[in-house]
Amino acid sequence: MKMKHLKGTWADEEQYSPPQRKTCGDDDTRDDNYDNCWSNLDVTDFIHPEHGGTIYIQLTSNLRSQIKSECKREGFGVYTKFEVSHSRMPTPSPTVPPAPPDLLSFDLNPQVWGFLAVVVALLTLGLGIFLTFLRKGSKAVEIPIPKTGFIMLFIGAEAVTTTVLLVDLLRSKYEDWGVVIAVMRLLHTVVALFILATIYGSKKLQAWSGLVDLLDRKHMGFNPKVYAAASICCLFDIKAFILLPWRDAEFTRQCFGVAPNMLMFRTVELTTIFTGMITIGSQIPYLMGEPFNGNTIFFYVNIGMATIKMVVALLAFCVAAGGLVECKTAQVEEDKDIELADVIPNPMHQEHEEIQKEIQKQVKDVREEMREREKALREVMQKQQQEMQQMQKQQQEMMQQMQNFKSL
């Protein structure tokens, strides 16, 4: 038996042929004088969707070519009858061990996942633009909105497309390449997690990297929730460190807020380049060996985004690195301690913060009222002073008149 593959070739392998029968006995389960001989075949790769789900099969009988056949009776060849059924047939003996359950059993509908990729990309884009405007008026360096939007848009879209291609790879015969991509993403996350640990971790880690001194910590303390979300984005893509409020300095201005010093800049760019190279290379075998389908689009989109990010990072590392070496970083502030609670608030203190805000508002109102009263009092005092001066002038004129009267 031969089956036509989607590529147009005919597969002629023993696994597609029914099992051989050693005896020719009567089968009481059938009423058409035929003896059962069945086999369950996986025909997923042989269904032609362009022809309405058609399967092409070629059958060849080799009974006549055998001089001595156990499937002959009284010198005559045995008639064979071939039936194709879409229902699952009972497995012939010996049975095959049951396959393990598929852990990646959720549906990869291209339309649903495409819509999800757009939604997630727009959400990350909105977060990036919001944080760009939020830092205005602080000590943090201002970053261009197009650059932030470009980075955050790619982070959201790449997260969804990477999920789809990983599931597709792990389900196929190229599952080893899926493992390679998963390991690379894990290493990418470990690097970002280590950087975050040097910012929010112990004083020893903070002193080792010195990154905590290059952040506008007061600004982060006033906006803890959004910067907690920004820190989470850094775990998906190390480029998201541009969202943190690095203090304004010549270095951060020249690299558009990507990093506060040369060590951080090289770590971010090299990690992006290395991850992009491995991710692109691991998808090529699948695309060369599998026909084009709905999920293949996610592979090409992911490769396109990874290529753009890798080229930009490579240019930045090779071209901008030379000039950044001579740039000055931000000066170290006196207060050096920053804790995780400064960025991620304790829910037990929410009520206390609201009370403090209300007290600050009342103090502000009282100060405004006192300023108004002070201004009014100053005006009254000036008016009284003017009246006193006028009365003194009148008194002097009267004294002058009295002296003139006495002289007469």
Secondary structure, 3 states (H helix, E strand, C coil): CEEECCCCCEECCHHHCCCCCCCCCCCCCCCCCCCCCCCCCCCHHHCEHHHCCECCEECCCCCCCCCCCCCEECCEECCCCCCCCCCCCCCCCCCCCCCCCCCCCCCCCHHHHHHHHHHHHHHHHHHHHHHHHHCCCCCECCCCHHHHHHHHHHHHHHHHHHHHHHHHHHHCCCHHHHHHHHHHHHHHHHHHHHHHHHHHCCHHHHHHHCHHHHECHHHHHHCHHHHHHHHHHHHHCHHHHHHCCEECCHHHHHCCCCCCCHHHHHHHHHHHHHHHHHHHHHHHHHHHHCCCCCCHHHHHHHHHHHHHHHHHHHHHHHHHHHHHCCCCCCCCCCCCCCCHHHCCCCHHHHHHHHHHHHHHHHHHHHHHHHHHHHHHHHHHHHHHHHHHHHHHHHHHHHHHHHHHHHHC
